[in-house]
């Protein structure tokens, strides 16, 4: 439903039209209208990359015409990293086809538009079209591949690599493609081109042609590298350049990481601007105020240049060699016809057009911020135009469709925006941020964000939802349970989960868990009793002793363990009380300045990161001292959380101390913080062995005076001589690297300030403190954009494999760890590597070296003077080198699982594909346990598994050394999950001043209230197919503690799966009855269509006067059977709904108010 153009489109250079009232997200509608009515190229320029990506996603869904986003490099100016290869491929692909685009949209950010790019003739001369049936000589093809940057290898692993078999079969991984191809070049004819699965050596689909683009935006053959060196010497006027890191690598034939910021030296002619690639019929749309954005970016570039050009081992090109200045940018923009937009209403003036877009009225209740059908129904009924609803994917489309059935609306499902014409209510798939009203065309766009709370849980497999990072999810989530996994039943003890089964009884389907116990006996547990079952964590899975059904061994062990838990609960409450008595500082901050600081972060914040940041800020603003653990895999953004917390502290005139375990890490933190606070008046210093005695003395004096805002350092920060003027925040990285005495000293001297601890894999003791609540914890489990899992290979020791692995890494400008954990012959190994790969620059690091020498080696490696580090496990912690992306571990069979995981975590810290090679002697010498470790480490392919491994470590090691004798015995008996649940219950009892006597019967009866109503109460398999998802929902329903919880669950299920079946509604209603029964003191309800009975516990809250009156009034209907059982005879409860409502009313009537 595209509108007719409401204004003329500028066509001459200098023509500028201003469009007003483009509120909210309405600009995407207008951009779509323009592309439908203008047959040329439209260049949309945004103020930042995030807006560019969002616009690309949204506009692509509304038009069939060509839409693309030209990406920036995704790295900071003058970075020591190179862009992701996929980004380079995408840029080259767009540049190659840009002049040929007749009709389409390109979206670009202002900083990318300011960047100078390679001349067009370089791309055209270095792109090769491979088409079936055409002539292509072998020699020409090989030379061409080398010229455009492809590497000949034995094993293809990443884009830009190829190999040759049988002299005419070329297997290659082309730039810009996501798979490998085989080209059959028989007798210099391109016989055929096929997709190929290299692992299976299987040909897949045949294709007619592929485009081979250059691997880089500059030439990389030998002549080009020689030309670079000559240009480099002339530009920097240096005769001896061997000490410069960039020159040294290029001279050796290696492209160092970050070379892109020197790439003008590869060309003998001036670089192009993006404008030079544009076709003549291009119009430019200013999506925001570009002048201000350009000026800010230029200021940032200059600051980066000034900061990085001091004491650098790299001679830097001036910004004018790499970007165009803001005034030049504006002049170039004025050479093209332009459209400028604003959300404001423009005054009546020539070339000013107001388009009349309006924001939607609120469709979510402002009071509780929850989904509310009445607001949506009211708007749809009142609006007399056309309405298009957007859902971000097929799952959400189904959800919204079913939700609308509640208000008797049936939208027309459309696949194309144009199909919405003349349809009152349409629904289509499209990930649009927010809706709006087009008053001129009487249309309304409504998106799921407008009607569904963004914090609603989702079950989409491809999404990481907000609540997935909480601690309970990682430790106790039954949704993660697998066949054969140990569980603990409160009444029967430890067994193994063997799956779900549906059993029909009296013509009613019910689902049961199958649990296997000792002697292969089976227990069938109804899903309504899932509150009695917990995942077991305590021993290794292989060694868990299963209990025997009917035996009293479990009952006696459980009794003994429970009797001790209350003592632990009392101790913990004492710790909580003392902690909350510590009066802390309540931070205050300017939200506008804080948002301005956050906007300079060059990457997208993940959902987990944002949650951790919010929790830290909330803690800091409380008048209680903070002690929060931030747990996340390496490179997942823990540092950014610390940086934002530091900003808030500094803004409130407080000093920040950052304690790290190594000098190298201190240096890395120092550089990261300097870059992030680049545009702010914040004094940052570092106290480490890299500072002279004189410099250290000066730093201490400035710290005392308060002149230093943020001080980063090693254990030197713990020096008794250091005095702070106004310390407010301490950040500790990798706490486990500090000794017990150091930790106690930290707690002693920093007892009244806020503390943040950062870790990737918390040691079990720290984990336990977080579980018990002695420390708050935030988990960052979502990987950043472009992060790739480390590819892990297990191989017998082989010189050819070692050479290829190292050569592949250093030829792409990366660095390698070669781990040999034996100091006695480490030099011999280093010499072996040097001879095997003469191109490598090899150095050694191990723990027996003098500390000053070790620090110097590590610093040199960090600064990329060397590209291969032969080392021991000394690198296991505290090394953060994004450019090191291959690790080779010799005799990996001698290392434990946690060690292998930590060591593998040294690589893969940026957007490069990283590799871990685990070398072993002959397979016959490897133990079964070592083989199992390799299987586990190879299976941990998902990013963010560090916390899962910490949980596994807690399981593997048992709890003795972790929790101490007092608690470890109980955990091994009950399992960590049940132990924590009971501990939490007793803490609640103590807080509520309940009796200290412990009754096992009361405990079991309170948890296990049996309800049999002879009605179906199930989540049918046709409704939710995934058994683990059903299991998780059953658990949530069974453990709900309030009507509010049940209502939230119902909303969640409707939101994610659609309208609930009657059997599932019954399940929720019975759960509601169970809550009432627990409050009244019932332990069993059994009622069918003719009556049944209620069984009361000895401790109940029955209003005896009401009960007596009830029996006296209808003596034939009510009869007592023993002391606690009340029978009822009734023919009024035949239907399912009437039975449920009758029982709820009965319990409500008897409850003492």
N, C-alpha and C positions, 0 to 999 in steps of 0.2 A: 504494500500500500504506500507507494512512493508519491510524494506530493509534487505538483507542478512547481517549477522554480518561481519564487515570489519576488525575486530581485535579479537584476542583471549580474553576470559574473565578469569580473575584471579581466581584460585580455591584453592590455598594453602595459609596458613597463612603467612603473610609477603610479598606476591606478590602484587606489586603496578603498575598499568598502569596509564599513564597520557594522557588525551585527550585534544587537543588544538583546537583553532578556534571555540569554541562553543559560538558564539556571540549572543547577544540579548536573544531571547527565544528559541534558537535552542536546548538547553539541553533537553527540553521535548520530542523532536523527538528522541534523542539518548536514553533517558531512556525508551521510548516505544519500541525502537528496542531491547534493552537489555532484557527487560522482555519477549519479543516474542522469544528470542533465548536462554534464560537461565532458566532452570527448577529448581528453588529454590527461596529463599526469598532474595529480594533486600532491603537493608536499606539505604535510602537517608537521609543524615544529612545536615541540613541547618544552617546558622548563626543566624537566628531569626525566630520567630513564623510566621510572615507575609509571609515570603518566603515559609515556610512549607505549609501553607494553600493555597497559590496560586498554588504551584506545585501540591498539591492534587487535586485541582479543574481542572487543565489543563490535567494532565496525565489521570485522570479518564475518560475523554472524548475521549481519543485516544486508549484505550485498553479495552478489555472485561475481562481482568484478575483482580484479587483482588487488589485493591489499597485502602489504608487507611492512615489517619493522626493520630499519637499518640499525643494528646494535652498536653500542660503544664497546670498547675493549673489556670493560668490566674490571679494570684494575686501576689503582691510584696512579696519578702522574708520577713518572720516574720510578715506578715500582720495580722491585727486583724479580717480579713474576711476569710471565708472558700470558697473553689471553688464552682462554680455553679454545682448543682447536675447532670446536663446533661453531664458536663465534666467528673465528677467522674465515671458516668455510662459508658461513652465511653471508658475511660481508662481501667476500669475493664473488659469490654467486649473484648477489644483487647488483653489484657494480658492473658485472659483465653483461647483464641484461637490461640495465637501467635506460640506456639510450634507445632501446627497442620497444619500451613500454608505450603503447598507444593510448591505453585507457586504464587508469588504476590509481591507487593511493600508496604513497610511501610515508611512513611516520618516523620521525627522527628527533632526538633530544638536542637541545641547543649546544651542549658541550661536544656532542658528536659532530654537529654541523660545523663547529669551529675547528675541528681537527683537519690537518692537512693529510691527504691520502696519495697513494701511488699514482703515477701518470697512467692514463688509460692504455697507452700502447704497450706497457709492460703486461697488463692482463690479457690483452688480445693476442699478443705474441706468445704467451705462455699458457694458453688454454688449448686443449686438444679434444676434438670431438671424435669418439670412436664409434663408427657405424658399421653394422654388419654388411659384408659384401664389398667393402671398399678395400683399396690397396694400402698396406702399411708395412714397411720393411722392419725387420727385427732390429737392425742396428740403429735406425732412426728412432724407433720406439724406446729402446734402452736409453739412448742419449737424451731423448726428450723427458723421460721420467726422471733422470738425474737432474736435468736442468730445472724442472719445476719442483724439485725438493723431495721426491720420493726416495725411500731407502730400500735397498735390496737386503732382505733378511731370510733366515731359514724358517722362522715361525712368525706368521703375521698376527699381531696383537692389536694394533691401533691404526687409525686412518693415516694414509701417507706411506704405507709399507707395501712391498710386493715381493714375490719370489717367482722363479721360473723352473718349470719341470719339463722334461722331454724337449728342451730347447725351443718349444713353440707354445707351451701353455703358460700364460701369465695369470697368476692369482694376485689380485690387488685389492686393497681397501681404499676406494677413492675418497678424496676430500669432499665433504658435503653429503655423503651417503651414510646409511646406517648398517650396511652389510657389505660383504665381500663379493667380488665378481671374478669369473674365469674367462679370459679372452683366448680363444683358440686362433693363433696366428700361423696358419699352415701355408707354406710357400708364399709368404708375404701377403697373404689375403686374410682379412678378418672373417674367418669361417663362421664363428658364432660367439655370442656373449651370453653367459648364464650367471644367475645368482648361484652362490655356492655355500654350503655348510662345510667349513674347513675342518671342524672337529670330526664330522662323520664322513668327510670327503665325498659329499653327495651333491650332485647338481640339482638346482631347484628350478626356478622360472627362467625361461629364455627372454631376453630383452633385445631390442633392435639397436639401441645406442646408449652410450653413457658419456658424460662430459668430464674430462679430467682437468680440474682447476689446479693452479699452483698451490703449494702447501702454505706459503707465506705471502704477505703483501709486498714482498721485495725479493730480488733474486738471491739464490743461495748456492750457486755453483762455485767452483774454485776461482774462476775469473772474477766473479762478483765479490768474493771474500777478499781477494787481493786488491781489488779496486777500493773496497771499504777501508782497508788498512792505509792505503796511500791518502785517501781523502781525510781519514782520521788524523793523520800526522799533520797535514796541511791546516786543517780546521783548528786543531788545538795547539799548533805550532810547537810540537814536541818531537825532538829527535830520538830520545830514548823512551819508548812507550811500553816497555816490557812489564813495568810495575802496575800498569792499569789493567784492571780486571777484564773490562770489555775487550780491549785490544788484544790482550793475552789469549783469550779464548778464540776470537776470530782468526788470529794469526795461526792457531793450531787447527783450524777447520771446524771449530765447535761454535754453534749458535748459543750464546749464554741466555739464560732466562732474563727477560726484560729488555732484550735487544731492540724491541719495537720502538723504543724511545731514542734510538740512534739510526733509524732506518732511512732518513734523508741521505745519509752518507753512502748508501748503496746506489744512488742514482746520480747521473751526470747532468740532470736537468731539474728545474724547479718542480716541486710537488704540486699536485692538483688540489683544488677544493672540491667539495661535494657538488657545488654549483656547476663545475666544469663538466660533470657527467650528465646533467639534466637535459632532457629534450627541450626544444624551444617552446613547445605549447604547454609549459608547466605554469601552474599558479601555486602560490604559497599561502598557507593558512597559519596565522600566528595564534596558537592555542592558548598562549598566556602572554604576560608582559616580558618580551624577550630581551629588551634592553637591560633591564635590571638583572635578569638571570645571567646574561652574558658577562656583565660587569663583575658579578659575584664570582663566576667561574674563573675569569681571568685573574682576579685577585687571589683566589685559591692556588692557581697554577704558579703565580709568582712566589707565593709563600712556600709551596712545595719545592720550587727550584732553589730558593735561598736556603731553606733548611737542609736539603739533601746535598747541596754543593759544598757544605762545610765539612771538612775532615772526611771526605768521601774517597773511596778507592776507585771511584768512577768519575771520569770527566764528563760533565753533562752538557748537552746541547741547550741553547737558550730557548725559552718558550716560543719566541717568534719563528724558530725553525720548525716547530711542530704544530702550532695553532695560529689562526688568524686573530687579530686584535678585535675587540668589540666594535670599534668605530668602522673598521674594514668590513666586519660582518653586516652591520646595518646598511652600509653602502651597497654591498652585494645583494642584500634583500630588496633594496629599492630598485634594483635592475629588473625585478620581476613583478608581475601583477600580484596583489596581496589582498587577503581578507583577514581582518582582525576581529576577535570576538571578545565579549564581556558579558557578565551576568547582570550588569546594571542596565537600567533603562536609559537610552541615549536621547539627548535633546534633538529636536527636529532640525535637521541640517542635511545638506546635500551629501549623498553617499552614506548616510546613517539609516539603518533599517532596524526597527524593533520587531521581534518575531513572536512575542506574546506567550512564551513558554512559562508555565507555572509549576511550583513544587506540588507534589501530592499532599493531601491532608494526612494526618497521622493515622496509620492503619494498625498500629500496635498500641496497646494500652500504656499510657505514660506512667500509670501507677505501678504496675508490676512487670512491664516490659516483656510480656508474654504474648504468644499467639492468641488472637481473639477473632473468631469468625464474625462477630457482630459488627465490628468496624469495617471489615471488608464487604460484608453483605450490604451495609448501609450505603457505602460509597457506590457499589455497582448498581444498586437500585436507583440511586439519585442521579448518577451520571447518564446523560442521554446520548452520548456519542459511542464511538468504538473503543473497546478495551482489549489490549494485548497483554497477556500474562507471560512472563519469562521464567523458565526453570533451567538451572545450570546443567542438568544432565537428565538422562532418561529416568533414573530413579526418582529424582525430584519432580519430574513431570508427572509421574504416576502418583506421587504423594499429593501434589497440589490438586490433581484431578479428583482424587478420592476425597480430599478435604472439602472441595467445593460441593460434593454430593450432600454434605451436611446441610448446606443452605440451598439445596435443590437447584444447583447450577450445573450445566453441562457444557463446558467450553468446547469449541471446535479445535481439534488438534491440527496444527498446520506445520509444514516443514520449511516454508519460505515466508519471509516477511511480507512479500507482495500478496500472499494468499489471504491476508487478514482483511482485505477490502470488502466492505459491506457486511462484515460479520460482527455482531454485537459483542461477543466474547470469544477470544481466541487464546490458545495456549501453545507455545512453541519452546524449543530448547535454545537457550542463549544465556551466557554468563554475563549479565549486565549488572553493574553496581547498584543503581537505584533508578526509580521510576520518575515520571514527570507527566505533565498535561500539556498537550499541544492545543491551545485554545482556538487557533485559527483554523485548524482542520478537525476540531472536535474529537480528538483522540487522547487516550490515556495509556501510558506504558506502566505496568506494575511488575516489579521483580520480586523474587522470593525474599530478598533482604528487606523489602518493604513490609512483608506480612509475617515472616518467620524470624524469630529471634536468632541472631547469629551464634549465640552460645548453646543453641539446641544441640544435643548429641546427634551424631550421624553414624550410620553403619556402613557407609560407602567403603568398599575395600581399598580404593585408591586414595582415600583421604586420611590424614592424621587429625583426629578431632581433639578439641581443647582439653577434654577431660581424660584423654588417654595417658597423660603424663603423670597422673597422680600416683602416689606411692602404693596405695592399695591395688591399683591396676597392675602394677609390675609384680607385686609379691603374691597377692591373693586371688587374682582374677581367674575364675574358673573357666572363662572363655578360652584361655590358653591351654586348657588341659588336653592331654593326648592319651591315646589308648595305652593302657599299662602303667599309667602314672599313679604313684601312691596318693591316697587320700585318707583322711581320718574321719570316722563316724563317731559322734559323741557317745553313742550307746554301745557300739560294737568294736571300736578301735581302728587300727590301721589295716587297710585293704588296698586293692588296686582297681582303678576305674577301667571297665571293659566295654563301655559304650552305653547307648540309649536303646530302649526297646519299647514298642507300643503293645500293650496287652488289652484285650477286650474282655470286660467283666460285666455281666448282666446287660449286655448290648451297649456298653459305654466304653469308649476308648480312653485309656490312661497311659501316660508315659512314665517309665521307670529307669533309674540308673542301675546298671549291673555292676556290682562290686564283687571282686574275687578275694577270698580270705585263705588262710592256711588250709592245707589238705584239699585245695581246689574247690572249696565250698563257695556257693554263690549267695549273695544277698540282693534282693530286688527292692530298691528304695524309691517310693513315689516322689515325683518331682516337687510335690508340695512339702516334702521333708528336706529339701536341699539346705535349709538353714542349719541342719545337723551335720552337714558335710563341709570339710575344708580341704584345700590342697595341702599336702604334707611336705614340709621342709624341715629337715633335721639331720638325716644321714644321706649318704650317696644312694641313688635310686637302687643300685644293685644290692646293697647291703641291708635294706630295710626289712626288719622282721615282721611278718604279717601275723595278726592275731587270729586266734581260733574262735569261731562262733560258738557261743554257749559257755565259753570258759570265763572264769572270774579274774583271770590275770589282768585284763584290761581294766576292769572295774576297780581293782585294788591299786593299780598303778595310777589310774586317773585320780582316785581319791587322794593319794599321797601328794601328787603334783598340785592339785587344786588347793590343798591346805596351805601350800607354801606361796601360792601366787598372791594371796592377800597381803602378805608381808612385803613382797616386792612392790605392790601397788602403793602401800603406805610410804615406802622409801621414795618412790618416784614422785608422789605428791609433795613430799617434803622438798625434793629438788626443784619441782615446779614452783613451789611457793617462794623458795629462796631466790630463784631466778626472777620471778615477777616483782620481788621486793627491790631489785636493783633498779634504781631510778636512772633512766637514760635521758638522752637529749631528743626532743621532738623537732625534727628538721622541718623547715619551711622553704618553699622554693617558688620561683616565678614560672608559672606553667608556659607562658609565651616564650620565654628565653629557653626553657627546657626543650620545647618543641623545635625551636630554631636549631638548637644543638643536635637534636636527634635527626633532623632533616639532612645533615651533612654526612650521615652514615651511608656509604655507597652501596650497601646491599639491602635486600628485603629482610625484615625481621620475621622469623618464623613464629608460629603460634605459641610454641613452647617458650621461646625466648621472651615474647611479650608477657606471657603469664609470669615467668620468673622475675622480669623487670617490675611488673605491677606488685608482686608480693614483696620484693625488696623495698620499693618505695613506700608501700603501706607500713612495713616494719619500721622504716626510718622515721616515719612521721608519728609513730607512737612514742609516748614518754617512757618506754621500757627498753632496756638494752636488747639489741638484736643479736642473734647467733644463728645465722642461716647458712645451710650447705647448698651450694649450687652444683648439681651433678649433671654432667653431659660429656659425650664423647669428644675427643680432640677435634678442634676446629668447628664445633657446633655453636659457638657464639657466647661462651661463658665470659670471655674478656669484655665483650661489649656490655654485658650486664654490669660488670665491675666498673667500667668507664662511666656509665650513666649514673651509677650510685655515687661515684667520685665527683661527678659534676654537681649533683645536688648538695653534697657535703661542702664543696668549695664555694658554691653560690651562697651558702649559709655561713660563710666565714670560718669554716672548720678545715683542719688539715687532714690529709689522708696518708696513711702508711700502707705500703704494699710489700708484703714479705714473700720472697720466692726462694726456692732451695739452691739455685745455682747462679753463678755470675752471668753465664750466657743468657739464661732466662730473664735475668734482671735487665740486661741490655735489650732484649727483644721487647719486654714490657715497656721499657723507656721509649723505644722508637714508636711502638704502637700508640702510647699515650700522647707523645709529642705530635704525631700525625693527626689524631682525633681532636686534640685541643689546639690545633694549628691556628684557628682564627679567634681564639679567646685569650684573654690576658690571665693566663694561669701559669705559674712558675712550677716546672716539673724538674726534679733532679734525681740522680741515681747514686746510691752509696754502695760501692762494691770494690773489689780488688782492681778494677779498671780505673779507679781514681787514685791519684797520688795522695800522700799523707797531707800535703798542703791543701789539696782540693777537698779532701774529706773533712779537714778541720773547718774550712770555710762553709761547707755544707751544714755541718753541725751548728755553727754560729747562726747561719741564716734560718735554720729550722727553729732554733730557740727564739729568734726574733719574730717568727711567723712569716718571713719573706718567702719561704718555700711552701707551696700549697699541697703538692703531692710528692712524696718521697718514696722511691722504689729502691729496694735493696735486699741483700741476702741476710744472713744471721747478724750482720753488723747493725741492723736496725734494733736488735735486742740488746745492744750495748747499754750498760747502766749509765754511761756518761751522756747519752742523748737526751735532750730536754725538748719538750714540745710546748709551743705557746698555746695551741688550742686544738689538740687532736680530737677528731670526732669519729673517724672510721678506719678500721683495720681490715685489709683484704689479704687473705693467706692463700697462696696457690700450692696445691699438693701437700696438704697438712701431714700426710703420712711420711714425708721425707724428713720431717723434723723429729728429733728424739723426744722421749717422754719428759725429760727435764726441761727442754726448750718449750714444749707445749705448756707445761705447768707454769713456767716463767711468763709465757705470753698471757695466760689467764690471770696471773697475779698482777702484772703491770698494766694490762689493758682491760681490767674488770668492768669498768664503767663506760665503755664505748661500744659502738655497734661493730660487729664482726661478720664478715662474709668469707666463707671458705669455698674455694673452687676445686673440684676434683673430677677426674674422668671415670675411675673405677674406685669407689670408696672402699676402704678396708672394712671388713665385716664389723669391727667394733664401732666404727663411725656409722655404718649402716644401721646397726642396732640402735644407736642413740637416736637416729632419725626416726626409726620405726616406733620407738617408745615415746617419742615426743620430747626427749631431752634436748633435741636440736630440731629446728624447722628445716625442711628440705624442699628444694625446687628441682624438678628434673627436666632437662632439655634433651628430648629424644628425637626431635625432628631434624634431619640434615639440612644444611643450607642448599640453595639452588646450585646446580651444576656439580654437586659433590658426588663422586663415584665410589662405590665400594672397592676395596683393595682386592685385586685378583691374586689368589694364593695358589702356588704350585708346590707339590712335593716331588722331589727328584733325587735320584742317586747322584753323587758327586760326579760332575762332568765338566771338563775344561771348556768345551764348546758352548755349553749352556751358560756358564759363568761369563765367558767373553761376550756372547751376544746380549745377555741381560745388562751388563755394565755398559757396553758400547751403545745399545739402544737408548739408555738413559742419558749418558753424557753427550751424545750427538743431538739430543733435543734440548740441551742446555741444562739438564738436571744433574742431581748428585745422588751418590749411592752409599749406603751403609753396608759394609761387609763384616758380619759379626763372627768373630772367632774367639771363643771364650776360654782361651788358654794363653796366659801371658808369656809363658816360657818360649813359645815359638811364634809369637805374633809378628815379629819382624820378618821371619822366614816367609810367612804367608803374604805380608805386604810386598816383599820382593817378588814373590810368585805372581801377584796381581800386576805389578809394574811391568814384568816381562811379558805376561799374557796379553796385556792391553797397554802398549806403549803410549797410546793417546791419553791415558788417564794420568791425573795428578794425584798421587796417593799419599796419605798421611796416616798416622797411628794415634790411637787414644786408648788408655787403659787406666785402671784405678791405682796402679803402683807408680805412676809417674808423679813427679813433684807437682804440687797443686798449681803453681804458677805456670808450669809448662803445659799442663793439661788444659787450663783455662785458655792459654794462648792458642793451642791447637784447635780447641772448640770454636774460638772466636774466628780463627782463620777459615775454618770450614764454613762457619755461618756467613762469613763475608765472601765465600765462594773462591778463595785462593786455591782450594783443593776441591776435587769433585768425587773422590772416593775416600771414605773414612774406614780404615780397618780397625775394628774396635771390639771391646768386650761388652758385657751387658750393662756397662756404665751408662749407655745411652738410653736405658730403659725408661727413665723419667727425666723430665726437665729439658728436653730438646724439642724445640718448635721451629723446624726449618721447612717452610712450605715447598722449597725447591728440591728437597730430597724425596724422591718418589719411587726408589727401588731399594729394597732391603734383601740381602742374601744372608741367610742364617746357616752357618756350617754346624754340623752335628746337632740339628734341631731336635733330634730324639732325646737329647739330654736335658731339655728344658721343659718346665711344667706348662700347663694350659694357660694360666694367668700370665706367666712370663711371655709366652708366645704371643698372646693377645696384646700385651703392652708393647712388645717390640714391633709387632706389625703396625701398631698405632703410631709409630714414628714416621710412617709415610702416609700419603693420601690426605695431607692436611690442606690441600688447595683443590683447584678444579681439574688438575691433571689426573689421568688414569695412573694409579700406583700399582706396584707389583711386589709381592713377597715370595721369595724362593726359599723353601725349606729343604736344605740339603742333608742327605743321610748316606751312610755307607750302604753296602748291599742290603736289600730288603730282608734277607734271611737273618740278619743280625738285629733286627728291630723287634722289641718286645711288643706284646699285645697291647699293653697299656699305652705305649708310645703311639702305636697305630691308631688307637682310639682317640688320643689327643689330636692327632692330625685330622681325623675325621671330624672332630668337633670344631677345630679352628677353621677348617675348610668350609664347614656348614654355616659358620657365623658370617654370612655374606651381607646381611642387612646392615645398613648404617644405624648407629645408635644402640648397639648391643652391649656396650660397656657396662651399663647398669644391670642388664640381664646376667652378664658374666659375674658381676659382684654377688648377685643372689645365688648363682650356681656355686660360687666360691664358698658362700656361707653354708650351702648344702654339703659340698664336698668335704670341707674341713670339719664339719660337725660344729657344734656350738660351744664346746668346752673351752677352747682357747679364745673364743670370741666374746662370750658373755660373762665368763667367770663361773665358778662352781655353783653359786647361789641360784642362777637362772638356767644354766645349761642343761641340768638334769630334766627340768620341767619341759624345756623345748624339745629335747630328744624323745620324751614320752608322748607329748601332745602334738608335736609339730609346731612350727613357728606361727602358722596362720591361726590355729585354734588357741595357742598360747596367748597371742596378741589379742584375740577376740575376748578371751576370758579376763585377761589383764585389764582391758578397757572396761569391761562390765564391773569389775571390782573397784576400779578407780571411781566409776560413776556411783557405785553404792556408798563408798566412803564419803564422797562429796555430798551425797544425799543424806548422810548420817544414818544409814540403814544398819541393821543388826550385823555384827561381825561373825555370827555363826554361819557355817557353810553347810548347806544341805544339798547333796548330789541329786536327790529326788526332785527337790524344788528346781534345781538348775535344769534338769532334763525336762521336767514337766513344763516349765516356763517356756522352753525352746520348742518342745514337741507337742503342740496342741493338735490332736487328730480331729479332722472334720470330714465326715462322710455324708454327702447329701444326695447320692444317686443321681447326679447330673454331670454332664461332660464339662471338664475344666482342664483345658489343654491348649497349648500353642500348636496348631496343626502343622504338619510338615509341608502341606501345600502353601501355607501362609508364609512360613520362614523355612527354607530348605536346609540351611546350614545348622547342623546339630549343635555345634559349640555356641552359636549365637542364641539358639533356643535355650541351651543350658544356662548361659549367662543371664538371660532374662528371667528364667525360672528362679535362679539364685537371688536376683534383685527383688523379685516379687516376694519370695519366701522370707527375705531378711529385712523387708521394709518395716520401718518403726513408727510410721504415722500415716494418716490418711493423705497428708500432703505428698509424702513420698510416692504413694500409690498413684495419685493424680498426675504427678510428674512423669512417672513411668508410663502411664496411659498416654499422655501427650507425646512422650518420646516415641512410643511404638506407632502411634498414628502418624506422627511426623515422618517416620522412617519407612514404614511399611504399608500405610494406608488404613482404611477402616478395619476395625478388629472383628474377627469372627465371634459368633455368640459364645463359643466354648472358651475363648480367651477373655471375653468380658466376664464370664462366670468365674474364671480363675482369679481375676482381680477382685471381684466381689467377695469370694471366699477368703481371700487374703485380708480383706477389710473386716470380715467376721472374725478372723483369727486375732486381729488387733483388739477388737472388742472383747473377745473371750479371754485374752491374756489379762486385760484390765479388770474383768469381772472375777477371774480366778477359775475359769473352766479348763479342764485338761482334755475333754473329748466331747464332740458333738456328733451324734449319728441320727439323722432324720431322713425318712423317705416320704413317699406321697401319702402314707397313712399314719405317720407319727415316728417316734424314736425316743431317744433319751439324751440328757445332758449330764455329764459327769464333772462334779466340782472338785477342786483341790481343797485341802484342809484350810489353806490360807486363801480366803476369798473376800470379795467386797459386795456380797449379796445383801440387799436390803431385805432383812428377814420379815419385816412387817408386810411389805409388798408381796413377798413370796407366800406367806400364810394367807393373805387376803385372796391371792390368785387361786390357791388350792381350795379354799373354802367356797369360793364363788363357783368353781367348776370341778367338783370332786371326782366326777367320772372321767375327766380329761387328764388330770394330773395325779400321778402316783409316785411315792418314794420307793426306791428299790435299794435298800441298805442305807448307809449313812450319807453317801455323797451322790448317789445317782437318782435323777429325777426323770421319770418316764412321762411321755406325752402321747395321747391318742387323739388324732385329729384328721378329718377328711377335707379340710379347707385348704390344703397346701399341695394340690395336685401339680400345678404348673411350676416350672423352675423358678421363675421370677417371684411368684408369690411365696414360695418356700424360703428363698433368700431374704426377702423383705420381712417375712414373719419372724425369722430367727433374729435378724438385726433389731427389730422392734422389741422382741422378748428380752434380749440382753440389755438393751437401753433401759427398759422398764425396771429391771432388777438391780441395776448398778446404783450403788449409794452415791448420791450427788454431793 
